[in-house]
Amino acid sequence: MKKITFITSDNQSIVTEANSGNIMELAVKNKVKGIDGDCGGVCSCATCHVHVEPSFWNAIGAPDELENDMLEFDDHVSEFSRLSCQLQVSEVPDGLVLKVAK
Amino acid sequence: MTPANNKQTCVIIGASHAGINCAFSLRKDGWEGNIILYDGDPEFPYHRPPLSKAYLTSEPHTPQSLLFPKENYIDDDITLKLGHRVNAIDRKEQNITLEDGTTQAYDKLVIATGARPFIPPIQGIETAKNCFAMRTALDAVNIREAFNQTAKKRVVVIGGGYIGLETAASLKKLGAQVTVIERENRVLARVTTPEMSAFFTELHQKNGVHILTSKTVITVENKGDYNVVTCDDNTTLEADIIVVGVGIIVNTELALEAGLTIKNGIQVDASMKTNDPNIYAIGDCSFHYNPHYKTNVRLESVQNAVDQAKTAAQAICGDASIIYDSIPWFWSDQFDIKLQMVGLSTGYTDMVIRKEASENSFSVWYFKDLTLLAVDAVNFAKAYILGTRFIKSGQILDKTKIEDASTPFKPNNFLKNEN
């Protein structure tokens, strides 16, 4: 079981636990405000944008080309931006902290 | 939310993208009363877009991708009545009647009945072997099973719209021999421009899908193990599986019989309210006003379903000022192509095509004079995102710079100089 924490744009901290699936689904399941995942997780809608807590960035890594294209011109993009539908629980470090983008 | 609302009941007819998102949004927005959803489809509410795409090519027995996990319905006290069709709405008594004759009272009613596939009156289609539409989870399961059971795997897709082409691409990937028959002189004729139609025709042909246009299927004959499909120009094809994707019929019957205003769908105001103050209509079945394009439209998309669901929920929870004003967006995956579209191109006067250096990566920008109406992005999400931003901002763009692929793809490079 991995512990993954979401911090919403109004600074609410939501601690979740999961073994599998993607991070967007985990956020929707835990009603994390600001993560919608309208396209169902196929990197088409950008409604699951998060900022990775910088200390975890190296473990998470940069997005691929499509995801990067989705993020580059987003109004709230940062150097730690990812789309959470593209992050698998099995591949992220335990204790990960993600800030939900506005 | 006033305490009086504690005992109120919101009934939602239709448990797909629109209905389900409305239910969860109602809870989020403070609705404390009952929420009861009805749907004729017995399957636990699922994402529809993957049915013709990833689901069709996934491993056997892959479960449907659920809209929300089952626990969330329990946590939020949302009652699902699946496999229950609604027969009538009584506005005076404020109740609905199910097909078994039982009734359920409502204080607020949301109609999210969507649409159903149109099966054209082709002679013999009702008795055809392995003939399916592509709308529900069951359709996708049936198509997959039929595919696995037939030896020759000859597929005829009737209708070259998005559903038809996506299904064709998925079955081709699985190794089928696929022919798409389109009545118009190009595929996607109803939904996009000749340039995009040409691109997708070529894409399918390169991948080995046969595309036949300007042909109408007139008969289907069941030969036992397979069918013979005959077109109006006497073209005949043998088909082990037939997929019908020629369009939909909007499910407006309940609303019509209840005396609600029907145009090209159920007429709603800016908050998704019908002409009955206690009844809302959302998703594929709603005919609504888009303030950005200043026009009434009915849209068949996930975006429209989800955003209208949220708008209606807020209105039902007492937000009198809510206005639906989303810019429509849509996507389609076929072979290695991701098409992303934003805006409504209807009424465009000119069009700019920008081709990127990498193959099969381009964008089409639709303008009405100086105003950007819509962008279609093919394997180039940047254009989709930036197009969305420009459509919202209404900034005046320099079309020649967009067209010139040597102009680096940066927002400021495309803005028309102010002076």
Interface residues (C-beta under 8 A of the other chain):
Chain A: E25 V28 K29 K31 D36 D38 C39 G40 G41 V42 C43 S44 C45 A46 L66 D69 M70 E72 F73 D74 D75
Chain B: K28 H47 P49 P50 K53 A54 S65 F68 P69 E71 N72 V302 Q303 V306 W329 W331 D333 K338 Q340 F380 A381 K382 Y384 I385 L386 R389 P411
